[in-house]
Amino acid sequence: SIEVPFFFFFLTLFICSLLGINILKSQTACGDDIFNNFQKTHIRNFEEIEKRNNQQIKNYIDSHYNSRASARTTTSTINYVIPVVFHIVHLSGDTYGTGTNISYSQIVSQVNALNAAFAKNYPAYNGQTHPSYALNTNIQFCLAKLAKPSAVTFYNGPGGIENGVMRYSDNALTHHDITSTSAISLLGLTHPTATHFPFTDYLNIWVVADIGGGGSGTIMGYAPKPLMGVYPLDGVVMRSDIIGDNSTGSSYTLGFGLQQGKVLAHEVGHYLNLYHIFQGGCAGANVAGAAIDACDLNGDGICDIEPCTTQNISCGVPIPNTCSATYTTGTTTLDMINSYMSYADDDCMNTFTMNQAQRMWATLGGARFSLWQISNLSSTGIIGVGGCIAPFLITDINASTNGICAGTSFTLSNPTMGSSTTSRSWLMAGASPSTATAPSVSITYTAPGLYWAYLTVSNATSTAKDSFLVKVANCTLDSTRLDRSHWFFGNYAELDFSTPGGVTAGVSALTYSTLNRGMEAVVSMSDKKGNLLFYTNGADLWDNNHIK
């Protein structure tokens, strides 16, 4: 039977159609569905890989925040802070603060709106409200104060240095398409080297004039989920005319009736692994853990939102109930058009639920882990004078390498940027040297084993300590296994273990496209002296001269 609200929705729609009134939104959209189609085209077994990814997220949530979504009792105790950099790619004719070359104040208003959305802070921020089931996600976004590499400086605007903002005048690249070619060209402008604004260290947001590839709809933005590296760009791409927030009294020139900066909250949700609420239609109707159509592995993977098919819809109309769950969600039985992951108007959007937050936390605990680590917050200027976090005693210990060999020196270091530390004391039994007082120290262990390194940091009022387990291995190659000396993978990549001095990088004939032809990666064979004989991807065979 049809739910009463669903009946009235269609009744209202019918009456409005007779009166010539359109209650549905114009076809604005994000590019997530287009990007998913791109992945399906370019990645063999994409659906299976995506399924495994969602299972890993479920396992993380089950182990960290309870398995039953209906419990709604366990939340994150971590405050996640993410460094952000905006790349404004504008038309050459647009002067500062006009058209596509949006002002710094407009960018700051957008960051404020993003933080208000993720913090469930509307009553204080703009007088709007949240439902009781909306959650403060404990995720904060902060404009970076320091750029990488250090030779790069942020834009010096009319008001001085604009933290977290780079500007580029390019009449071609400001018209962006959801294609590898367009993404590579854009990265050539904003990321000329691998050290420029690494995706592991910043949430990169590209702001362009328009985004192509949407068919009949107008694409507001898109964000690749952290699933696999088939697409060269990682971050969020947005139209310039929807960046900014007018809900607190500003009057920025924004389009499509999207005046409150909530589209970016939607796209950052994708960046942190959220789907649309209408993902898969009515899939995911059964309780978490069910053998068939479980809500935590089907549809949008969210159990405290009922599945639905509603997409573009305006506020102020009866909310439909297009699908039904067989369990109680603990939120609402209607289509949750107020979720940031819907396609509703700005006036509707006000909610990230508990399960959506848990899915984002699982992503920050996995694929996006490095973003919010203290060492990264220090190196991007988030911690320190003028940053989002005041200076404090930082005890983090960082190693220059993950693989430590006996007899080989490596470096332990403690961050200095953003730290209030005035003195340090290192104690490293078994190493040479065994003590130090500098922020970083180069040490060597002569014998394999497990060793503890201890650090004490102090300032005028406080002292803090930390420790680091050093795993030292015997890295001498086994001469009886030289027939396994050559390892092939990736894009033209090889590791050669046959050289007595250690591992060297080689070349191969393999590309990502040849590897995608089979589930197996590469099988290679060398002789007993470590000389390459041949290698295969399961479909083709190459000799030791890399000739097929």
PETA-V900895 format. One record per residue. N is the residue number from 1. RES is the residue in one small letter. NEAR is the number of other ideal C-beta (glycine too) atoms within 12 Angstrom. Layout:
n;res;near
N;RES;NEAR
N;RES;NEAR
//
This chain:
n;res;near
1;s;7
2;i;14
3;e;22
4;v;16
5;p;22
6;f;26
7;f;16
8;f;19
9;f;29
10;f;21
11;l;19
12;t;25
13;l;22
14;f;15
15;i;16
16;c;19
17;s;14
18;l;10
19;l;11
20;g;8
21;i;15
22;n;16
23;i;27
24;l;25
25;k;29
26;s;21
27;q;19
28;t;32
29;a;34
30;c;47
31;g;44
32;d;40
33;d;26
34;i;28
35;f;41
36;n;29
37;n;19
38;f;30
39;q;28
40;k;20
41;t;17
42;h;24
43;i;26
44;r;20
45;n;17
46;f;23
47;e;16
48;e;16
49;i;23
50;e;27
51;k;17
52;r;17
53;n;29
54;n;34
55;q;20
56;q;25
57;i;40
58;k;31
59;n;20
60;y;27
61;i;39
62;d;25
63;s;17
64;h;23
65;y;33
66;n;21
67;s;23
68;r;27
69;a;42
70;s;24
71;a;21
72;r;24
73;t;13
74;t;21
75;t;26
76;s;26
77;t;10
78;i;22
79;n;23
80;y;39
81;v;33
82;i;45
83;p;47
84;v;44
85;v;44
86;f;47
87;h;43
88;i;42
89;v;41
90;h;38
91;l;26
92;s;18
93;g;14
94;d;26
95;t;17
96;y;24
97;g;24
98;t;17
99;g;28
100;t;38
101;n;35
102;i;44
103;s;33
104;y;32
105;s;25
106;q;36
107;i;43
108;v;31
109;s;31
110;q;49
111;v;38
112;n;33
113;a;43
114;l;43
115;n;34
116;a;38
117;a;46
118;f;45
119;a;29
120;k;32
121;n;27
122;y;34
123;p;14
124;a;16
125;y;27
126;n;27
127;g;15
128;q;28
129;t;19
130;h;29
131;p;25
132;s;15
133;y;26
134;a;33
135;l;37
136;n;25
137;t;41
138;n;26
139;i;41
140;q;33
141;f;40
142;c;38
143;l;38
144;a;45
145;k;32
146;l;35
147;a;34
148;k;30
149;p;17
150;s;14
151;a;11
152;v;22
153;t;22
154;f;31
155;y;30
156;n;15
157;g;26
158;p;14
159;g;16
160;g;13
161;i;21
162;e;31
163;n;33
164;g;40
165;v;43
166;m;38
167;r;36
168;y;31
169;s;23
170;d;27
171;n;18
172;a;20
173;l;33
174;t;39
175;h;24
176;h;39
177;d;29
178;i;36
179;t;25
180;s;23
181;t;19
182;s;31
183;a;34
184;i;19
185;s;26
186;l;35
187;l;31
188;g;20
189;l;29
190;t;38
191;h;32
192;p;18
193;t;14
194;a;14
195;t;18
196;h;24
197;f;37
198;p;26
199;f;33
200;t;26
201;d;36
202;y;45
203;l;45
204;n;42
205;i;45
206;w;47
207;v;48
208;v;47
209;a;35
210;d;31
211;i;41
212;g;23
213;g;29
214;g;26
215;g;14
216;s;11
217;g;24
218;t;27
219;i;35
220;m;43
221;g;45
222;y;46
223;a;44
224;p;38
225;k;42
226;p;33
227;l;36
228;m;25
229;g;21
230;v;27
231;y;34
232;p;26
233;l;38
234;d;35
235;g;43
236;v;46
237;v;52
238;m;49
239;r;42
240;s;43
241;d;35
242;i;43
243;i;48
244;g;40
245;d;37
246;n;27
247;s;29
248;t;25
249;g;13
250;s;24
251;s;14
252;y;32
253;t;23
254;l;31
255;g;25
256;f;27
257;g;24
258;l;40
259;q;30
260;q;42
261;g;45
262;k;49
263;v;51
264;l;49
265;a;48
266;h;45
267;e;42
268;v;48
269;g;43
270;h;40
271;y;44
272;l;42
273;n;39
274;l;42
275;y;43
276;h;39
277;i;49
278;f;35
279;q;35
280;g;27
281;g;23
282;c;26
283;a;27
284;g;39
285;a;29
286;n;27
287;v;27
288;a;37
289;g;23
290;a;20
291;a;10
292;i;14
293;d;25
294;a;30
295;c;40
296;d;39
297;l;35
298;n;33
299;g;33
300;d;41
301;g;42
302;i;51
303;c;45
304;d;41
305;i;47
306;e;43
307;p;38
308;c;42
309;t;27
310;t;37
311;q;29
312;n;30
313;i;38
314;s;29
315;c;24
316;g;18
317;v;31
318;p;27
319;i;31
320;p;36
321;n;30
322;t;29
323;c;34
324;s;24
325;a;37
326;t;21
327;y;26
328;t;20
329;t;37
330;g;29
331;t;32
332;t;28
333;t;26
334;l;33
335;d;40
336;m;44
337;i;43
338;n;36
339;s;47
340;y;48
341;m;48
342;s;46
343;y;41
344;a;40
345;d;28
346;d;39
347;d;24
348;c;35
349;m;39
350;n;40
351;t;41
352;f;47
353;t;43
354;m;37
355;n;48
356;q;46
357;a;43
358;q;44
359;r;49
360;m;47
361;w;38
362;a;36
363;t;38
364;l;36
365;g;29
366;g;24
367;a;28
368;r;35
369;f;21
370;s;26
371;l;42
372;w;38
373;q;27
374;i;33
375;s;29
376;n;35
377;l;39
378;s;37
379;s;36
380;t;43
381;g;36
382;i;43
383;i;36
384;g;29
385;v;17
386;g;21
387;g;28
388;c;30
389;i;29
390;a;16
391;p;26
392;f;24
393;l;31
394;i;37
395;t;30
396;d;32
397;i;34
398;n;29
399;a;27
400;s;18
401;t;20
402;n;11
403;g;17
404;i;32
405;c;24
406;a;24
407;g;20
408;t;22
409;s;21
410;f;31
411;t;26
412;l;38
413;s;30
414;n;39
415;p;36
416;t;24
417;m;32
418;g;34
419;s;35
420;s;27
421;t;35
422;t;18
423;s;22
424;r;33
425;s;26
426;w;34
427;l;26
428;m;31
429;a;19
430;g;21
431;a;32
432;s;19
433;p;20
434;s;19
435;t;19
436;a;26
437;t;19
438;a;20
439;p;26
440;s;21
441;v;31
442;s;21
443;i;35
444;t;24
445;y;32
446;t;18
447;a;18
448;p;19
449;g;18
450;l;16
451;y;30
452;w;24
453;a;37
454;y;27
455;l;37
456;t;25
457;v;29
458;s;22
459;n;19
460;a;10
461;t;11
462;s;19
463;t;19
464;a;25
465;k;23
466;d;27
467;s;20
468;f;29
469;l;17
470;v;33
471;k;22
472;v;30
473;a;22
474;n;18
475;c;21
476;t;17
477;l;23
478;d;14
479;s;15
480;t;11
481;r;16
482;l;23
483;d;20
484;r;25
485;s;33
486;h;37
487;w;26
488;f;36
489;f;24
490;g;23
491;n;18
492;y;19
493;a;22
494;e;29
495;l;24
496;d;28
497;f;28
498;s;31
499;t;18
500;p;15
501;g;11
502;g;17
503;v;21
504;t;18
505;a;18
506;g;28
507;v;22
508;s;35
509;a;29
510;l;35
511;t;21
512;y;23
513;s;19
514;t;28
515;l;29
516;n;25
517;r;19
518;g;18
519;m;14
520;e;17
521;a;22
522;v;31
523;v;23
524;s;36
525;m;24
526;s;26
527;d;17
528;k;15
529;k;16
530;g;28
531;n;20
532;l;31
533;l;24
534;f;25
535;y;37
536;t;25
537;n;29
538;g;17
539;a;18
540;d;23
541;l;21
542;w;29
543;d;18
544;n;26
545;n;14
546;h;22
547;i;12
548;k;16
//
